[in-house]
């Protein structure tokens, strides 16, 4: 590697490791939310993330966001029982699934 380029790439290892850790935490949280849902709405959870003490769940459509909102008490109870206690309220929004590289259509 050229010495000229070395300063540009130095220190990126920890940044990428932190990014990878945060992405995995988001994926894991969305999985726990899906597992807390009782029915087909679990297939419509796009993502889940924390902002302060609010757990925000993204659904793939307004109709499914409504279904998830109706199940809110069950979701909160199941997540708390599973040890997920970082939140005090749940918010459901409409989001969009992103296509992975190589997906067609």
N, C-alpha and C positions, 0 to 999 in steps of 0.2 A: 504494500500500500504506500502511496506517495506520502511523504512527510507533510506536504501541503494540505492533504485531505484529512490527515489524522486528527487535527483539532476539531473538525466538524463532527466526527463520529465518536470522539472520546466522551464518555459519560452517558451515552445513549443506552447502554446495557441496563442500568438501574431504572431508567425511564420506561423502557419497554417492559421490564419485569413488573413495574408498578401498574402500567396500563393493562398488561395481561392479567394481573391479579384482580384489578377492578372489573374487567370484562367478565372474568369467571365468577366473581361475586354477584354480578347482575344476572348472569345466566342461572346461577344456583338459586337466587331469590325468586326469579320467575318460575323455576321448576317447583319450588316450595308452594308458591301461590297456586299453580295448576293443581298440585296434589291436594290442596285444601278445598278445591271446588268439587261439588258433588256430581255434576253432569257434563253435558257437551260443551258448556261454556269454557271448560278448561282448554279446549282446542283453539280458543279464540283469544287467549292471552298472548300479547305480542312481547311484552317486557314488564319488568317491575323494578322500581328503584326508590330509594329514600331521598327525601329532601327534608332536612331537619328531622322532625318526629312524625312526618307524614309518609305513609307508604303509598306511592302512586303506581297504579296498575294501568297499563295500556291495553286496550282491547282493539280488535281489528275492524270493528264497526260500531255504530251507535246502538244498534239493536243488541249486540252482545255486551256492550258496556252496560246497558240497562240490566241485562240478566245478571251480570257480575255485581252490580250495585245491589240488586235484590238479595244476593247471597252474602252481602257484606258482613253481617253478624256472624254467620257460620265461618267465613274466611278468617275473621279476626280471632274467633275462639279457637279454631284449629291451629292457626299459626302460633298463637300464644301458648297453647298446650304443647306445641312442638319446640318451644323455647325461643321463638322469634318475638322479642319484647321491645324492640327498638322504636316502635311506632305508637302513637296515641290516636291516630286517625287514618282512615283509608280514603283515597281519592281515586276515582276511575275516570280515565280519559280515553279518547279515541286516538289510536296511533296507526301506524302502517308497518307492515312487515317489509323488511328490505330484502332484496334478492341477493343471494350469495353469489360470489364470482363463479361464473360457469353455469348458473341457472338459466334456463331458457324460458321464454314466454313472458 
